[in-house]
Amino acid sequence: MSYTLSHRLLAGVSLFVSFPATVLAQDKPVSLAPVLVTAPLGASQEELVEGSTVLQGETLDRRRAATLGEVLDGTPGVSSTQFGPGAGRPIIRGQGGPRVRVMQNGVDTFDASTLSPDHAVAAPPGGAERIEVLRGPATLLYGSSAIGGVVNVIDGRIPDAMSKNGASGNARLDYGSGAQETSGFASVNAAVSDRFVVHGEAGFLDAEDYRINGYASNAARNAGLKGRVDNTAVENRNGAVGASYLGEAGYAGFSLAQFYSYYGVPGDDPVRIDMRQNRLDGKFGLYELFSFLDELRLKFGYANYLHDEIENTGERATRFDSESWEARLEAEHKPIGNIRGVIGLQSDRRDLTATGEEAFITPTITDSNALFLLERYETGNWLFSLGGRIEHVDVEASSLGRSRDFTPASLSGSASWKFVPGYAAGLSLSRTERAPTAEELFSDGKHVATQSYEIGSASLSKEGARHAELSLRKTEGDVTGAANAYVTRFQNYIYGRFTGNQRDNLNELQYSQTDALFRGVELESAWIFWRIAGYALKLDGRLDYVRAADTSNDTALPLIPPVGYGLGFNADSAALGFRFELAGRMDQNRAGVNETRTDGYAVLNTALTWRPFEENRNLALQLQGRNLTDAEGRNHTSMLKNVAPIRGREVRLGASIAF
């Protein structure tokens, strides 16, 4: 679909609904901003200057999919790498890969998804209770790999509360017609004593090749293969057990988990990926261990990750194997007047080995150690924060006899002003640094999945970014909303540049550095405009825009998402919930060098949720229609956009129960 007048009108409506209503409507104090576990010192969305998103409950259930990128795609400022339905990693404000930290319960996912978009994130969305997104630099608490933002998948593997009546749990079963997809998840917590609780869970997903409207590519058109994207079937399995001791003086818990995924990667040389991960996690805390401490807490994770890339012949051509761990120690001190703060240590290691035909990265070991400090000062209607972080990163490629070490340092400060009840304005400034990754430094080989021959540069220096962000948000009343405007100026920005040359019949991709500028705006709002007969009727809208350029020659950077928009209508009561939405992307005409431009597209979605027992909302049945008009579209941020369009029309059925 090309960019038409209707797209302009739809975007204009979205913009109109998105924020001006927040200053025109009558207020009623009926809602509060949620607290983000991922945010510094458990801040609420009202207190944060940077943009944020929280998905949970029925909103999360409506968006569930096989990959984390697909779940979050279309939320403000977020898009997806969308490398088929089996692999999709979030892109935040045009930044992805090693600049977006994806975590599970506050610890790394320990996978290979930052190496390449065809590698899946090892955090199954089906088990998520809540997903939090912080847009903008979050390096102080989570490391230089969070220079673009943070995504935290929160589940209940390690119980943090005692079960009422001795046991609690939930179960969900879903079906989607577009790929004959069936998925399910179940978990249970059981109290063994008044202080000890155990947890168990299991989940699955099975899907065939997904349906589209039209032909996936010119090759498919020439072959007369219409209506499906070949080699996109997915099979996932996951399970975990955990236990916690919850005492008056502190807590201790652990979990053991497994995740298995077998999925296809479409393209001219289709492959299938057989991925497995075993994982151990733990968390511990002590309250008031010393007179000056509120809480001392420790989180750690360890995982063994392995995936094989299988060619059409059935040969296991390439293997990626990694052993990783991470530990975080945080000490939150007691308030000193109006000052609250936390000081912490973080240490992690990744030992990565790749063997076979597409072993484009030599075996490497990456070690990182960091010290961070964050303080918040609140006075009257003002909230100030100031923090810093210093790391030491060592990347060793022993087979090459090469190693590099870096010492990234970051500083940030912000101020938030609640100028009237329910309203807050803020300014955030930061100077952050990121060390190059092992693949950016030492890659040298064929990568058929991305149709490229990747070449690293061992002489890369640290990447620096200066970030400024302004925000205005309203968190109470029948009208809520947020507006964020930001500028990020990079020095020595690291990216993969297609040179235009060919090597081994693949496009040559060279990691290099330049100066870059990112600018963007995000608008979102919701308006409960009528309450009648037990129903609340609501409109919501969103609009996000990012522009990124190589400032050395004023050319566009590759894989930057076009303008995204959405407009929704909701009708909710105790028994029924209904949603109808229009969502889409505009044209992306600012394509990078040797990159394909994409046309805009719009999709219509609807969802009906029925809770048969009004006094108990624990049972819910859901009927969804996704892409009702069977629109065609290409995701600009996907390297497979020319062979894997967006999904076509799909009907989904779901049922969930909690006890």
Buried (B, 14 or more C-beta within 10 A) or exposed (E): BEBEEEBEEBBEBBBBBBBBBBEEBEBEEEBEBBEBEBBBBEBBBBBBBBBBBBBBEBEBBBBBBBBBBBBBBBBBBBBBBBBBBBBBBBBBBBBBBBBBBBBBBBBBBBBBBBBBBBBBBBBBBBBBBBBBBBBBBBBBBBBBBBBBBBBBBBBBBBBEEBBEEEEBBBBBBBBBBBBBBEBBBBBBBBBEEEEBBBBBBBBBBBBEBBBBBEBBBEBBEEEEBEEBBBBBBBBBBBBBBBBBBBEEEBBBBBBBBBBBBBBBBBBEEBBBBBBBBBBBBBBBBBBEBEEEBBBBBBBBBBBBBBBBBBBEEEEEBBBBBBBBBBBBBBBBBBEEEEBBBBBBBBBBBBBBBBEBBBBBBBBBBBBBBBEBBBBBBBEEEEBBBBBBBBBBBBBBBEEBEBBBEBEBBBBBBBBBBBEEEBBBBBBBBBBBBBBBBBBBBBBBBBBBBBBBBBBBBBEBBBBBBBBEBBBBBBBBBBBBBBBBBBEBBBBBBBBBBBBEEEBEEBBBBBBBBBBBBBBBBBBBBBBBBEEEEEBBBBBBBBBBBBBBBBBEEEBBBBBBBBBBBBBBBBBBBEBBBBBBBBBBBBBBEBBBBEBEEBBBBBBBBBBBBBBEEEEEBEBBBBEBBBBBEBBBBBBBBBBBBBBBBBBBBBEBEBBBBBB
